[in-house]
Amino acid sequence: MYQGFYNLTSGMLTQSRNLNVISNNMVNIQTPGYKKDKMVSTTFQEEMLYRTGRRYKDNPEPIATTSKIRSADRTYVSYEQGSFDMTEGTLDFALSSPGFFCIETPQGVRYTRNGSFQVDDEGYLSLNNVGRVLGKDGPIAITNENFAVSNQGVISVRIQPEASDEDGDDYGYDDEDSEPQVEILGTLRIVDFADYEQLHKEDYGLFSTGQAPQEQELPSIQWQALEKSNVDMVEEMTSMMTSQRALQSAAQVLRMYDQIMSKAVTDVGRL
């Protein structure tokens, strides 16, 4: 009977932790670039069961292996590509290839798939409440909002020179024969890693690692779009209901165990 207490209590703790993981996934379903978590459980303190005779205990025969405790093993991160949301926002970027954006934070460089950027008070491209977006030459200053972005992440501005007469007087309109000048504001730095298992997930959809980043020379970037989270609401709802039912069942059986133990102490003990 005491083994039942171990089984039920460990099961309740494991299901509670699984519900926390599922709840976090559901909360971040609208977070761009979010990668869902999945908890995997395991058994603990496995023991071998043997069968022996009633009178003679020699040569016991192994029957099976049992475990008294079930516990959480670890939480895996799914890096599966999310679908695209075409936002038409000039500060929205989505990666359609493996890799991560680089963000400069007070704790060091962090990596993310969230491309919902903005321009901070000093005119630099940044991720809200996190830090500045890094280009290949450092933080990217947005000096002109009429920019365009190539598939490789090159942020550029086309400047049409103003027409003037022979004396140098500026008329204030464009000369159709003059060639526009292209100003490069910066190139987004996209990196990837050899082993995703060594990535550590942090808040705001950020990742940190001790690995050396691998520069992606030809990334595929979708401008004016965001990568949605890869959370499947139907799958998460199904997992949540399964865990809740398992948790409720374990709690009810544990209550029955408690009642039986109480009767064993109060009623049976009097005989």
Secondary structure by P-SEA (a helix, b strand, c coil): caaaaaaaaaaaaaaaaaaaaaaaaaaaccccbbbbbbbbbbccbbbbbbbbccccccccccccccccbbbbcbbbbbccbbbbbbcccccbbbbccbbbbbbbcccccccccccccccccccccccccbbbbbccccccccccccccccccbbbbbbbbbbbbcccccccccccccbbbbbbbcbbbbbbbbcccccccccccbbbbcccbbbbbcbbbbbccbbbcccccaaaaaaaaaaaaaaaaaaaaaaaaaaaaaaaaacccccc
